Amino acid sequence: MSDRVLEPISSSLLRRLFKWLILCILVFSSLQAWLNYRTIERSFNMMVSDVAATHLPLLSVAIWDIEPQAIQKQINLLLDNSHIAYVIIQTSTGQQFVGGDAEKIFNAERIVRNIPAPAEQNGNVGVLELVIDKTVLRQELFRSCMLVAVEVSVLGIFILITVSAILRRDLEKPMHQLADFVQNLQADQLSSQLEPDLEPRHRYTEIGLVLDGFRTMQNSIQKHIHHQDELVHERTLQLEKAMGALKVLSVTDGLTSCYNRLLFNERMPGEIQRAARYQRALSVLFCDIDFFKSVNDQYGHSVGDAVLIAFAHTLKQALRSEVDWLVRYGGEEFLVILPETDLPAALEVAERMRLAVQNELSVLLEDGKLLRITASFGVAQKQDKDSVESLVQRADQWLYFSKTNGRNQVQPRLDEN
């Protein structure tokens, strides 16, 4: 059993639901607060404007009759409104009347109204300036926001508790029963059926789907067990066959079906060691198609590929089955490994190969003509202190000598060695 701490799905869902609930509370509270603010602010401004408009006629008469006491009385009446913090009246004659809390006039919103002259008179007799105190507005806004937040929070908590109860009853409890059943299930109990303790009115939900799927899985496992040994044996044979085919592909040249350089690097050290241990001869032929580059240049790579295939086939005809082996070393270069073969015998094999290439190998061209080629060979026999590299290098040197000495020949000459 895992040592990880179990986190019920219902808890995870409730935690996510709680996060979304908090987000919804913030969003709806902010939206409601903004709407309330606009409504309260609009009502506030209308109320202040109505107060100012109500007092303008009385102020007009008091200023026109030059009655300072009446003007001051109107100022006091204006200040009785809690939304007005300071009042300034500037008459057209230059007099100024003020009232209220002077500390609130800085950075406060102001409403300015012209005071018209009394009836049947033209012009204005002064200016009324009201400094608005929005403390009451903010208090009303705060109360409104708190009320909305409390309402949404109560509703959210109710929803959270309800969803939690439903999840624990319909999800967490059945899932715990299923987990306990699977945890305690033994191999000889696969046929036992799980019967969860669900509510009598429990409907067919995803829990039912899980139970049906588990029962189907039990039946499938039972059927599978009956055929397991045969299936394992069949898969093993297929795997061995595939691995064998893969091994062949990995060590075989895709064009000529000869062994590739990878197999040469793996197998050749064993040939060297075997020859040294049992004091047996071992020879190597290094062969190269003459003027192969001109074949590609003149006739194209498709003809060049056909030449390589035919060349490899011709060399294989001269090999001893299950003893000698042929490697495509690179490009048009091939290595022939001849175990149990000394230098004179290897030279004879190389000469037979050279003659077969010269006299028997041909490739049909598109114009109906036959393309014939020749090949050069370098032969080397393993000496006591030879490694793979030194043996191949000596054969390569003789191949180079064969090519520089006129091509289509085998080197070294037996009578010159």
N, C-alpha and C positions, 0 to 999 in steps of 0.2 A: 504493500500500500504506500502511496506517496506521502511524504512528510509535509507537503505543502498545506497551508492553512485553507480550509474549505470556505469558500465565499458563495453562499446561496445565490441562485439566480434572482430570487425575489428581492434580496438585499441590494444587488447590483441595479435592478430595475427601479427599486424605490429610491436609491441614491440619485440615479439619473432623473427620475421624476421630480425629486426634491429640487435639483438644480434648475430644471425647467420651470418648476413652480416659482422659485425665487425670481427667475428672470421674468416670468409673466407678472408677478406682483410688482416688480420694478417698472416694467413697461406700462402696465395698466394704471399703476399709481401715478406715474409721470404724466401719462396722457390725461388722466382725469384731473390731475393737479393743474395741468396747462389749461384745460377747458374751464375749470373753476376759476383759475386766475383771470382768464379773459372775461368771463361772466362777471366776476366780482369787480374787476377793474372798470368794466364798462358801466356797471351800476354805480360804482363809486364816482366816476367822472360825471355821469348824468346827475347824481345827487348834488355834487359840488356846484355844477353849472346851474342847477335849479335854485340852490341857496343864493348864489350870486345874483341870478336874475330876479329873485324875490326881493332882495334888498336894494336893487338899483333904483327903483322909483323913489323910495324914501330918502336914499342918499342924494338923489338929484334935487329934491325939494330942500333938504337941509343945507346943501351947499349953496343952492340958489338964494336961500334966505339968510345965508351966512349965520348958521346956528351951530357953533362948535359943540355944544352939549348934545344936540341931536345927532351930530355926526359921530361923536364918541359913543353914544348909545347904540348906534347901528353897528359900530365896530365890535362892541361888547356882545351884541346879539349874534354877530357872525362868529365870534370866538366861542360861543356856546356850542357850536358844532365841533365835535371831537376830531373831525377830519381836517379842520383849518387850524394851522399852528400860528400864523402871523398874518396881519392885515395891514396894508399900506394904501392910503388914499391921498392922491396928489391932485389938488384942485387946479383949475386953470389960472387962478390968481397967484399960484406959487406956494400956497400953504400945503403942509403935509401933516396928515394924521396917521398915527401908527398904533398898534396894539398887539399883544400876544407874546410868545416866547421867542426872543431874539436869537437864542442859540440854535434854533431849528431852521433858520433861513438859509444856511449855507448848504449848497449842493442839494437843495430841495426843489421839487417841481412847483412851478408857479402858474397861476391862471390870471390873465390880465383881461379886464373888461373896461370899455369906455363907459363913462357915466353921462348919459344924454341930458340935455337941458329939459326943464319941465315942459309940459304941453304948450303948444303954440309958440315955442321958442326953438331957435335953430342952434346946431352945434352941440358940443360937449362941454360939461362943466368940470370934468376931471377924469381921473383914471383910478380904477379899483384893481389892486393887485393882491391876490390871495396866495399865500405860501401853504401848500398842501402837506399834511402830515400823514404819511402812508403807513404808519405803525399799525393802525387799526386794520388796514388792508392786508398787511402781512400776517397779522394774527388770525384774521379770518381765513386766509389762504392756508396757514399752517394747520388750523383745526380741520379744514376740509380735507387736506392731504392725509392727516392722521386718521380721519374717519374712513377714507377710502382704503388706506393700507390695512387698517384693522379688519374691515369687511372682507377684503380679498384674502388676507391671511387666514381668517377663520374658515372661509370657504375652501382654501387650499389645504389646510390641515384636515378638514373633514374628508376631502377627496383622498388625501394621502392615507389616512387611517382606513378608509373603505377599500382602497386598492390594495393596501398591505394585507388586510384580512383575506381578500379574495385570492391574492397571489399565494399566500401561505397555505390556504385550504386547497386550492385547485392546481397548484404547480409544485410548491416546495415539498409538500407531504408525499404526493405520488412519486416524485423524482427520488426522494430519500428511500422510499420502499424499493424502487427499481434498483438503485445503487447498492443497497444492502443485499438484495437478492443476487445480483451479478457478482458482488464481492465474495459471497459465501458459496457460489456455485462450484461444484466439483465436476470432474470429467465424467463420473458415472451418474451424474444427476442432470444431464443435458435434456432429458425428456421431461423433467418436472416443469410444470407450467406456473407462471407468475400470476397470482390473483391479488391485485392491490386492493387495499381497503379504501374504497371511494365512497363518496356521499351517495345516498339512494337515488337522488335526482341528478346525479352527475351525468352530463351529456357526453356524447362521443366527440372528443376534442383531439388536439395534437398529442396529448398524453396517450389516448387510445391508439393513435397512429404509431407511437413509439413502441407500445406494448405489442401491437400486431407485427411490427417490424422485427422486434426481438424474438417473437415466437417463430416467425418465418426463418430467421437466422438460425434458431435452434434446430429446426427441421433440416435446413440446408447442411448444417454441420454434421448432423447424424448421417445423412446420405453421403456426405463427403468422406467421412471416416471409413465407411465400408469399402470404398475404392481407393483409399489413401496409398496402400502399399503398391498397388499396380500403377497408380498415377506417378508416384515417386520414381519407380523403376523406369517408366516410360520417359519421364522428364530427364532422368540421368542419362539414358541412352542418347536422347536428343542433344543434351548438353555436350556429351563426349564427342558426338559426331560433329556438332558445330565447332567445338574447340579444335578438333582435328582439321576440319576444313579451314578454320581461321589460321591455324599453324601453317598449313600448306600455303595459303595465300600470303602469309607474312614473309615466307622464305623463298617465294617463287617470283621470277620476273614476269610481269603481266603480259609482255609482248611475245617473248620467245619461249615461255614456260620452262626456262632454265632456272637453276638456283640463282639467287641474287647475292649481293655482296654481304648482306646481313648474315645469311647462313654460312657463307665462306668464313667470316670472322668468328663465328661460333664453332664451326666444325674443324677448321684447318689446324688449330692448335692440338686437337686430339689426334689428328693424323700424324703430326710431327712427333708427338710423344709416343704414339704406338710404334712408329717406325724406329725410333731410337731405342725403345725398351726391348723390342724383339729383333733388333739388328736387321730390319727389312729395308729394302730399297723403296724410295718414294720419289717420283718425278712430277714435274709441273710443266705444262705447255702453256705459253702465253701467245695467243694468236690475235691477229688484227686484220680486218678487211682492207685490201689495198684501194686507195683512192675513194674511200667511202664518202667523203665530203663532196666530191664532184658528182657522185650519184644523187645525193640530196639536192645539190644546186641545179643539176641538169634535168632531173626527172621528178623532183618533188619528194616530200617526206613520206608520202604513201608508198612510193616505190622503194624508198630507203627502208621502210618498215618491212616490206615484203622480202627484201634482200636479207635483212637480219633474221627473219623467221626461217627462210630457206637455209641460210648459213648455219644456224643453230641445229636445224634438223639434219643437215649433212654431217656435222660433227658428232651428233648423237649416234649415227649409224656405225661409227667406228669404235664406240665405247663398249666395254664389257658390262653386262647387266649386273646390278647390285654391287659392283666393285668401283668402276671409274665414275666420276661425276663431273658435270659441266656447270660453269658459273659465268653469268654475264657480269663482267667486272665493271663495265662502264662504257656507254656509247657503243662502238663497234668492237670493243675489246672483250675477249673471252679467255677464261682460264679453264684448262682441263687438268684435273688431278688424277694421277695414275698411281694408286697404291700397288705395292709388290712389283714395281716396274723400275728397272735400271735405265741408265741413259741410252744405251744402244736400242733397247726395246722401245723406249719413249720416242727416239728419233724415227724409228720405223712407223710408229703410230702417227706421228706428226706428218711424215711424208705421205702416208696413205690418205690422211685428211686433206693435205694440200692438193694431191692429185684428184681426189673426189670433188673438191671445190672447183678446181680448174676444168675438169672434164665433164662433170655431171650436173653442177649447179647452174641453173638458168632461171630468169624471171621474165615472164611474158609482159611486154609493154603494150600500151594502148594502140600503137600503130601495127601491132602484130609481130614485131621483131622480138628477138630474145636478147636479154641483157645477161652477159656473162661477167663473172668477177674472178679475182684471185685473192689469195690471202698469204700473209707472212707469219712465220712461227718462230718463237724462241723457246728453247728447251733447257731445263736445268734439273739436275738430280740433287737430292738432299745430301749435304755433307754433315760431318759430325757436329759441328758447332752452329749449324744453320738454325735460324728462327723463321717464323712465317714471313717476316718482312724481308730478311736477307735472301731467302729462297725465291720469293716472288720478284725481288729486285734483280737477281741474277738472270732469271728468265726474261724479265723486261729488257735487260741490257742486250741479251741475245736477239730479242725481237727488234730492238732499235738497230742493231747491226744488220739484221736481215733486211729491214726496210731501207736503210742507207746504202746497202750493197746491191740494190736492184729489185727488191721485193719479190713476191711469189717464190719464196724459198724457205728452207728450214735451217736454222743455225742453233748450235754449232755443227759444222760438218764432222762426221764421226772420225774421219781420218785426220782432222785437224785438232781434235780435243786431246 
